[in-house]
Amino acid sequence: MSSHRNTSAANNAQPITANGVGGGALSQSSQDGPPTRSRNARAQARHRAKRKAYIEQARLSLFALEETVTKLQHMLQITPEQAAQLPPLSQRVRELEVEVKRLRAENDRLR
């Protein structure tokens, strides 16, 4: 007799849904409407909070980097206008590579 109860209890068990509570499929909007909307609203609120924190952290990082650039320019006594006129590093590297080749060739000729 007890085996009959276990079998019927197993047959009456409802599947566990995404929120951990039995109640059938999530596609049944009449049964899962408000809890699903509530869960989505909470998830959206968490997402907004994370995004807000990320944006604030990015803003603070940008401020710190701008401050560092300003300090370095002051250390070098270069104005922002002068810094903008400097050639890009990749161009300077190419110029130096050409100069190194020229100096090596000259060095070889003098030996």
VOLUM-353580 format. One record per atom (N, C-alpha, C): chain; atom name; x, y, z; residue number from 1. Coordinates in steps of 0.001 Angstrom, whole numbers, m for minus. Layout:
// residues N
+--------+-------+---------+---------+---------+-----+
: cadena : atomo :       u :       v :       w : num :
+--------+-------+---------+---------+---------+-----+
:      A :    CA :       X :       Y :       Z : NUM :
...
+--------+-------+---------+---------+---------+-----+
END
This chain:
// residues 111
+--------+-------+---------+---------+---------+-----+
: cadena : atomo :       u :       v :       w : num :
+--------+-------+---------+---------+---------+-----+
:      A :     N :     809 :   m1184 :       0 :   1 :
:      A :    CA :       0 :       0 :       0 :   1 :
:      A :     C :     860 :    1258 :       0 :   1 :
:      A :     N :    1960 :    1234 :     735 :   2 :
:      A :    CA :    2816 :    2412 :     782 :   2 :
:      A :     C :    3493 :    2649 :    m573 :   2 :
:      A :     N :    3736 :    1581 :   m1320 :   3 :
:      A :    CA :    4336 :    1759 :   m2636 :   3 :
:      A :     C :    3367 :    2460 :   m3578 :   3 :
:      A :     N :    2068 :    2256 :   m3364 :   4 :
:      A :    CA :    1061 :    2925 :   m4177 :   4 :
:      A :     C :    1079 :    4432 :   m3923 :   4 :
:      A :     N :    1264 :    4833 :   m2659 :   5 :
:      A :    CA :    1296 :    6261 :   m2325 :   5 :
:      A :     C :    2527 :    6930 :   m2942 :   5 :
:      A :     N :    3664 :    6267 :   m2893 :   6 :
:      A :    CA :    4878 :    6841 :   m3461 :   6 :
:      A :     C :    4747 :    7035 :   m4962 :   6 :
:      A :     N :    4119 :    6083 :   m5628 :   7 :
:      A :    CA :    3938 :    6183 :   m7064 :   7 :
:      A :     C :    3014 :    7330 :   m7406 :   7 :
:      A :     N :    1909 :    7461 :   m6676 :   8 :
:      A :    CA :     975 :    8539 :   m6978 :   8 :
:      A :     C :    1582 :    9891 :   m6626 :   8 :
:      A :     N :    2399 :    9956 :   m5580 :   9 :
:      A :    CA :    3046 :   11219 :   m5228 :   9 :
:      A :     C :    4033 :   11621 :   m6321 :   9 :
:      A :     N :    4726 :   10636 :   m6883 :  10 :
:      A :    CA :    5671 :   10926 :   m7952 :  10 :
:      A :     C :    4937 :   11394 :   m9195 :  10 :
:      A :     N :    3766 :   10835 :   m9470 :  11 :
:      A :    CA :    3000 :   11233 :  m10641 :  11 :
:      A :     C :    2414 :   12628 :  m10478 :  11 :
:      A :     N :    2101 :   13036 :   m9254 :  12 :
:      A :    CA :    1505 :   14345 :   m9016 :  12 :
:      A :     C :    2548 :   15447 :   m8862 :  12 :
:      A :     N :    3824 :   15090 :   m8788 :  13 :
:      A :    CA :    4871 :   16101 :   m8598 :  13 :
:      A :     C :    4933 :   17000 :   m9820 :  13 :
:      A :     N :    5059 :   18290 :   m9567 :  14 :
:      A :    CA :    5157 :   19251 :  m10660 :  14 :
:      A :     C :    6631 :   19545 :  m10922 :  14 :
:      A :     N :    6979 :   19810 :  m12162 :  15 :
:      A :    CA :    8380 :   20102 :  m12465 :  15 :
:      A :     C :    8809 :   21410 :  m11799 :  15 :
:      A :     N :   10078 :   21474 :  m11499 :  16 :
:      A :    CA :   10616 :   22684 :  m10878 :  16 :
:      A :     C :   10891 :   23698 :  m11977 :  16 :
:      A :     N :   10432 :   24926 :  m11782 :  17 :
:      A :    CA :   10613 :   25978 :  m12782 :  17 :
:      A :     C :   11912 :   26719 :  m12530 :  17 :
:      A :     N :   12165 :   27746 :  m13323 :  18 :
:      A :    CA :   13411 :   28509 :  m13230 :  18 :
:      A :     C :   13576 :   29173 :  m11873 :  18 :
:      A :     N :   12481 :   29534 :  m11218 :  19 :
:      A :    CA :   12608 :   30189 :   m9917 :  19 :
:      A :     C :   12640 :   29191 :   m8777 :  19 :
:      A :     N :   12699 :   27866 :   m9099 :  20 :
:      A :    CA :   12859 :   26843 :   m8085 :  20 :
:      A :     C :   11568 :   26360 :   m7471 :  20 :
:      A :     N :   10444 :   26793 :   m7958 :  21 :
:      A :    CA :    9157 :   26399 :   m7406 :  21 :
:      A :     C :    8405 :   25629 :   m8470 :  21 :
:      A :     N :    7741 :   24531 :   m8072 :  22 :
:      A :    CA :    6951 :   23777 :   m9031 :  22 :
:      A :     C :    5767 :   24600 :   m9486 :  22 :
:      A :     N :    5342 :   24411 :  m10697 :  23 :
:      A :    CA :    4201 :   25189 :  m11154 :  23 :
:      A :     C :    3946 :   25039 :  m12624 :  23 :
:      A :     N :    4659 :   24175 :  m13282 :  24 :
:      A :    CA :    4398 :   23974 :  m14694 :  24 :
:      A :     C :    5384 :   24751 :  m15549 :  24 :
:      A :     N :    5081 :   24803 :  m16834 :  25 :
:      A :    CA :    5971 :   25444 :  m17790 :  25 :
:      A :     C :    5909 :   26960 :  m17647 :  25 :
:      A :     N :    6985 :   27617 :  m18021 :  26 :
:      A :    CA :    7037 :   29071 :  m17945 :  26 :
:      A :     C :    6188 :   29727 :  m19020 :  26 :
:      A :     N :    5782 :   28968 :  m20030 :  27 :
:      A :    CA :    5014 :   29558 :  m21112 :  27 :
:      A :     C :    3573 :   29848 :  m20717 :  27 :
:      A :     N :    3135 :   29359 :  m19586 :  28 :
:      A :    CA :    1770 :   29614 :  m19138 :  28 :
:      A :     C :    1735 :   30987 :  m18484 :  28 :
:      A :     N :    1420 :   32003 :  m19282 :  29 :
:      A :    CA :    1513 :   33372 :  m18805 :  29 :
:      A :     C :     490 :   33694 :  m17731 :  29 :
:      A :     N :    m640 :   33025 :  m17704 :  30 :
:      A :    CA :   m1643 :   33333 :  m16689 :  30 :
:      A :     C :   m1170 :   32909 :  m15307 :  30 :
:      A :     N :    m427 :   31799 :  m15224 :  31 :
:      A :    CA :      49 :   31335 :  m13929 :  31 :
:      A :     C :    1352 :   32015 :  m13534 :  31 :
:      A :     N :    2247 :   32253 :  m14484 :  32 :
:      A :    CA :    3571 :   32770 :  m14177 :  32 :
:      A :     C :    3724 :   34244 :  m14519 :  32 :
:      A :     N :    2683 :   34923 :  m14897 :  33 :
:      A :    CA :    2758 :   36328 :  m15293 :  33 :
:      A :     C :    3376 :   37219 :  m14248 :  33 :
:      A :     N :    2732 :   37431 :  m13136 :  34 :
:      A :    CA :    3286 :   38362 :  m12143 :  34 :
:      A :     C :    4639 :   37932 :  m11575 :  34 :
:      A :     N :    4854 :   36661 :  m11197 :  35 :
:      A :    CA :    6180 :   36308 :  m10677 :  35 :
:      A :     C :    7281 :   36500 :  m11717 :  35 :
:      A :     N :    7004 :   36171 :  m12983 :  36 :
:      A :    CA :    7999 :   36335 :  m14033 :  36 :
:      A :     C :    8310 :   37805 :  m14231 :  36 :
:      A :     N :    7273 :   38633 :  m14276 :  37 :
:      A :    CA :    7500 :   40071 :  m14429 :  37 :
:      A :     C :    8294 :   40606 :  m13248 :  37 :
:      A :     N :    7971 :   40132 :  m12067 :  38 :
:      A :    CA :    8684 :   40581 :  m10873 :  38 :
:      A :     C :   10145 :   40147 :  m10932 :  38 :
:      A :     N :   10378 :   38922 :  m11360 :  39 :
:      A :    CA :   11748 :   38419 :  m11474 :  39 :
:      A :     C :   12505 :   39220 :  m12537 :  39 :
:      A :     N :   11840 :   39503 :  m13656 :  40 :
:      A :    CA :   12477 :   40298 :  m14710 :  40 :
:      A :     C :   12771 :   41714 :  m14224 :  40 :
:      A :     N :   11856 :   42286 :  m13464 :  41 :
:      A :    CA :   12064 :   43637 :  m12942 :  41 :
:      A :     C :   13256 :   43664 :  m11989 :  41 :
:      A :     N :   13369 :   42638 :  m11154 :  42 :
:      A :    CA :   14510 :   42580 :  m10230 :  42 :
:      A :     C :   15815 :   42413 :  m11005 :  42 :
:      A :     N :   15792 :   41569 :  m12015 :  43 :
:      A :    CA :   16995 :   41356 :  m12832 :  43 :
:      A :     C :   17373 :   42640 :  m13559 :  43 :
:      A :     N :   16376 :   43337 :  m14070 :  44 :
:      A :    CA :   16642 :   44594 :  m14765 :  44 :
:      A :     C :   17199 :   45640 :  m13800 :  44 :
:      A :     N :   16673 :   45684 :  m12591 :  45 :
:      A :    CA :   17175 :   46627 :  m11582 :  45 :
:      A :     C :   18629 :   46303 :  m11229 :  45 :
:      A :     N :   18950 :   45007 :  m11102 :  46 :
:      A :    CA :   20340 :   44620 :  m10826 :  46 :
:      A :     C :   21248 :   45041 :  m11983 :  46 :
:      A :     N :   20754 :   44830 :  m13204 :  47 :
:      A :    CA :   21536 :   45200 :  m14383 :  47 :
:      A :     C :   21773 :   46711 :  m14419 :  47 :
:      A :     N :   20736 :   47497 :  m14143 :  48 :
:      A :    CA :   20890 :   48954 :  m14129 :  48 :
:      A :     C :   21902 :   49384 :  m13075 :  48 :
:      A :     N :   21845 :   48759 :  m11899 :  49 :
:      A :    CA :   22779 :   49105 :  m10823 :  49 :
:      A :     C :   24215 :   48764 :  m11221 :  49 :
:      A :     N :   24413 :   47585 :  m11842 :  50 :
:      A :    CA :   25751 :   47197 :  m12285 :  50 :
:      A :     C :   26262 :   48158 :  m13355 :  50 :
:      A :     N :   25383 :   48507 :  m14303 :  51 :
:      A :    CA :   25776 :   49412 :  m15375 :  51 :
:      A :     C :   26134 :   50788 :  m14812 :  51 :
:      A :     N :   25338 :   51266 :  m13857 :  52 :
:      A :    CA :   25605 :   52560 :  m13233 :  52 :
:      A :     C :   26956 :   52538 :  m12520 :  52 :
:      A :     N :   27244 :   51452 :  m11796 :  53 :
:      A :    CA :   28523 :   51326 :  m11098 :  53 :
:      A :     C :   29677 :   51269 :  m12099 :  53 :
:      A :     N :   29483 :   50547 :  m13206 :  54 :
:      A :    CA :   30521 :   50439 :  m14226 :  54 :
:      A :     C :   30806 :   51805 :  m14848 :  54 :
:      A :     N :   29755 :   52543 :  m15162 :  55 :
:      A :    CA :   29921 :   53866 :  m15768 :  55 :
:      A :     C :   30628 :   54806 :  m14796 :  55 :
:      A :     N :   30253 :   54745 :  m13533 :  56 :
:      A :    CA :   30895 :   55591 :  m12525 :  56 :
:      A :     C :   32379 :   55236 :  m12398 :  56 :
:      A :     N :   32696 :   53950 :  m12392 :  57 :
:      A :    CA :   34096 :   53522 :  m12308 :  57 :
:      A :     C :   34870 :   53977 :  m13542 :  57 :
:      A :     N :   34263 :   53875 :  m14711 :  58 :
:      A :    CA :   34920 :   54318 :  m15941 :  58 :
:      A :     C :   35152 :   55825 :  m15906 :  58 :
:      A :     N :   34183 :   56569 :  m15390 :  59 :
:      A :    CA :   34318 :   58021 :  m15281 :  59 :
:      A :     C :   35479 :   58381 :  m14349 :  59 :
:      A :     N :   35571 :   57686 :  m13217 :  60 :
:      A :    CA :   36656 :   57943 :  m12270 :  60 :
:      A :     C :   38012 :   57578 :  m12866 :  60 :
:      A :     N :   38058 :   56475 :  m13613 :  61 :
:      A :    CA :   39307 :   56065 :  m14261 :  61 :
:      A :     C :   39735 :   57097 :  m15297 :  61 :
:      A :     N :   38773 :   57594 :  m16067 :  62 :
:      A :    CA :   39069 :   58612 :  m17072 :  62 :
:      A :     C :   39610 :   59869 :  m16405 :  62 :
:      A :     N :   38971 :   60279 :  m15316 :  63 :
:      A :    CA :   39423 :   61461 :  m14587 :  63 :
:      A :     C :   40856 :   61266 :  m14094 :  63 :
:      A :     N :   41149 :   60099 :  m13540 :  64 :
:      A :    CA :   42494 :   59817 :  m13032 :  64 :
:      A :     C :   43518 :   59826 :  m14165 :  64 :
:      A :     N :   43157 :   59257 :  m15310 :  65 :
:      A :    CA :   44082 :   59237 :  m16447 :  65 :
:      A :     C :   44337 :   60642 :  m16983 :  65 :
:      A :     N :   43276 :   61446 :  m17067 :  66 :
:      A :    CA :   43449 :   62826 :  m17524 :  66 :
:      A :     C :   44351 :   63597 :  m16560 :  66 :
:      A :     N :   44181 :   63357 :  m15280 :  67 :
:      A :    CA :   45013 :   64013 :  m14273 :  67 :
:      A :     C :   46476 :   63578 :  m14419 :  67 :
:      A :     N :   46696 :   62299 :  m14687 :  68 :
:      A :    CA :   48054 :   61788 :  m14882 :  68 :
:      A :     C :   48701 :   62420 :  m16110 :  68 :
:      A :     N :   47948 :   62531 :  m17189 :  69 :
:      A :    CA :   48473 :   63155 :  m18409 :  69 :
:      A :     C :   48868 :   64600 :  m18125 :  69 :
:      A :     N :   48014 :   65317 :  m17413 :  70 :
:      A :    CA :   48311 :   66714 :  m17074 :  70 :
:      A :     C :   49578 :   66812 :  m16231 :  70 :
:      A :     N :   49715 :   65928 :  m15244 :  71 :
:      A :    CA :   50917 :   65935 :  m14401 :  71 :
:      A :     C :   52166 :   65654 :  m15228 :  71 :
:      A :     N :   52085 :   64686 :  m16130 :  72 :
:      A :    CA :   53236 :   64361 :  m16969 :  72 :
:      A :     C :   53596 :   65522 :  m17891 :  72 :
:      A :     N :   52588 :   66195 :  m18431 :  73 :
:      A :    CA :   52854 :   67344 :  m19290 :  73 :
:      A :     C :   53539 :   68456 :  m18500 :  73 :
:      A :     N :   53097 :   68652 :  m17254 :  74 :
:      A :    CA :   53740 :   69668 :  m16413 :  74 :
:      A :     C :   55176 :   69270 :  m16096 :  74 :
:      A :     N :   55404 :   67982 :  m15855 :  75 :
:      A :    CA :   56762 :   67517 :  m15572 :  75 :
:      A :     C :   57673 :   67761 :  m16771 :  75 :
:      A :     N :   57128 :   67577 :  m17954 :  76 :
:      A :    CA :   57906 :   67786 :  m19175 :  76 :
:      A :     C :   57856 :   69236 :  m19642 :  76 :
:      A :     N :   57062 :   70025 :  m18962 :  77 :
:      A :    CA :   56847 :   71430 :  m19311 :  77 :
:      A :     C :   56374 :   71568 :  m20753 :  77 :
:      A :     N :   55415 :   70747 :  m21110 :  78 :
:      A :    CA :   54826 :   70769 :  m22441 :  78 :
:      A :     C :   53362 :   71151 :  m22294 :  78 :
:      A :     N :   52928 :   72083 :  m23108 :  79 :
:      A :    CA :   51514 :   72464 :  m23079 :  79 :
:      A :     C :   50717 :   71439 :  m23876 :  79 :
:      A :     N :   49422 :   71358 :  m23652 :  80 :
:      A :    CA :   48606 :   70423 :  m24449 :  80 :
:      A :     C :   48710 :   70683 :  m25951 :  80 :
:      A :     N :   48860 :   71947 :  m26340 :  81 :
:      A :    CA :   48996 :   72270 :  m27766 :  81 :
:      A :     C :   50306 :   71708 :  m28318 :  81 :
:      A :     N :   51378 :   71832 :  m27522 :  82 :
:      A :    CA :   52665 :   71286 :  m27951 :  82 :
:      A :     C :   52615 :   69759 :  m28009 :  82 :
:      A :     N :   51935 :   69163 :  m27047 :  83 :
:      A :    CA :   51813 :   67701 :  m27031 :  83 :
:      A :     C :   51058 :   67217 :  m28261 :  83 :
:      A :     N :   50059 :   67983 :  m28690 :  84 :
:      A :    CA :   49278 :   67594 :  m29867 :  84 :
:      A :     C :   50115 :   67678 :  m31136 :  84 :
:      A :     N :   51128 :   68545 :  m31138 :  85 :
:      A :    CA :   51964 :   68719 :  m32321 :  85 :
:      A :     C :   53069 :   67671 :  m32432 :  85 :
:      A :     N :   53303 :   66911 :  m31359 :  86 :
:      A :    CA :   54335 :   65876 :  m31400 :  86 :
:      A :     C :   53929 :   64775 :  m32375 :  86 :
:      A :     N :   54901 :   64219 :  m33106 :  87 :
:      A :    CA :   54552 :   63130 :  m34028 :  87 :
:      A :     C :   54155 :   61879 :  m33245 :  87 :
:      A :     N :   53341 :   61050 :  m33843 :  88 :
:      A :    CA :   52968 :   59797 :  m33174 :  88 :
:      A :     C :   54214 :   58947 :  m32925 :  88 :
:      A :     N :   54174 :   58138 :  m31888 :  89 :
:      A :    CA :   55333 :   57315 :  m31535 :  89 :
:      A :     C :   55725 :   56367 :  m32657 :  89 :
:      A :     N :   54764 :   55810 :  m33360 :  90 :
:      A :    CA :   55095 :   54861 :  m34425 :  90 :
:      A :     C :   55906 :   55548 :  m35520 :  90 :
:      A :     N :   55585 :   56795 :  m35809 :  91 :
:      A :    CA :   56345 :   57543 :  m36815 :  91 :
:      A :     C :   57769 :   57789 :  m36317 :  91 :
:      A :     N :   57903 :   58131 :  m35057 :  92 :
:      A :    CA :   59232 :   58380 :  m34474 :  92 :
:      A :     C :   60062 :   57093 :  m34464 :  92 :
:      A :     N :   59423 :   55975 :  m34179 :  93 :
:      A :    CA :   60126 :   54686 :  m34184 :  93 :
:      A :     C :   60656 :   54396 :  m35583 :  93 :
:      A :     N :   59830 :   54627 :  m36603 :  94 :
:      A :    CA :   60279 :   54400 :  m37983 :  94 :
:      A :     C :   61463 :   55302 :  m38331 :  94 :
:      A :     N :   61395 :   56567 :  m37906 :  95 :
:      A :    CA :   62500 :   57491 :  m38165 :  95 :
:      A :     C :   63787 :   56997 :  m37506 :  95 :
:      A :     N :   63673 :   56521 :  m36283 :  96 :
:      A :    CA :   64851 :   56024 :  m35569 :  96 :
:      A :     C :   65399 :   54752 :  m36208 :  96 :
:      A :     N :   64522 :   53884 :  m36711 :  97 :
:      A :    CA :   64987 :   52673 :  m37389 :  97 :
:      A :     C :   65783 :   53024 :  m38639 :  97 :
:      A :     N :   65308 :   54019 :  m39390 :  98 :
:      A :    CA :   66024 :   54461 :  m40592 :  98 :
:      A :     C :   67382 :   55034 :  m40202 :  98 :
:      A :     N :   67404 :   55827 :  m39133 :  99 :
:      A :    CA :   68665 :   56413 :  m38674 :  99 :
:      A :     C :   69646 :   55333 :  m38214 :  99 :
:      A :     N :   69163 :   54305 :  m37541 : 100 :
:      A :    CA :   70020 :   53207 :  m37092 : 100 :
:      A :     C :   70633 :   52502 :  m38296 : 100 :
:      A :     N :   69826 :   52237 :  m39328 : 101 :
:      A :    CA :   70352 :   51593 :  m40540 : 101 :
:      A :     C :   71436 :   52456 :  m41185 : 101 :
:      A :     N :   71165 :   53761 :  m41258 : 102 :
:      A :    CA :   72135 :   54674 :  m41867 : 102 :
:      A :     C :   73438 :   54682 :  m41076 : 102 :
:      A :     N :   73341 :   54744 :  m39758 : 103 :
:      A :    CA :   74536 :   54778 :  m38914 : 103 :
:      A :     C :   75310 :   53465 :  m38976 : 103 :
:      A :     N :   74613 :   52344 :  m39077 : 104 :
:      A :    CA :   75301 :   51051 :  m39202 : 104 :
:      A :     C :   76060 :   50965 :  m40520 : 104 :
:      A :     N :   75411 :   51451 :  m41578 : 105 :
:      A :    CA :   76077 :   51439 :  m42885 : 105 :
:      A :     C :   77312 :   52336 :  m42861 : 105 :
:      A :     N :   77174 :   53511 :  m42249 : 106 :
:      A :    CA :   78314 :   54427 :  m42134 : 106 :
:      A :     C :   79423 :   53808 :  m41290 : 106 :
:      A :     N :   79045 :   53134 :  m40230 : 107 :
:      A :    CA :   80005 :   52473 :  m39349 : 107 :
:      A :     C :   80759 :   51377 :  m40107 : 107 :
:      A :     N :   80034 :   50608 :  m40925 : 108 :
:      A :    CA :   80668 :   49550 :  m41719 : 108 :
:      A :     C :   81649 :   50141 :  m42735 : 108 :
:      A :     N :   81309 :   51276 :  m43348 : 109 :
:      A :    CA :   82195 :   51915 :  m44323 : 109 :
:      A :     C :   83485 :   52399 :  m43672 : 109 :
:      A :     N :   83395 :   52855 :  m42440 : 110 :
:      A :    CA :   84564 :   53403 :  m41756 : 110 :
:      A :     C :   85505 :   52322 :  m41242 : 110 :
:      A :     N :   85095 :   51099 :  m41182 : 111 :
:      A :    CA :   85960 :   50009 :  m40692 : 111 :
:      A :     C :   86905 :   49584 :  m41719 : 111 :
+--------+-------+---------+---------+---------+-----+
END
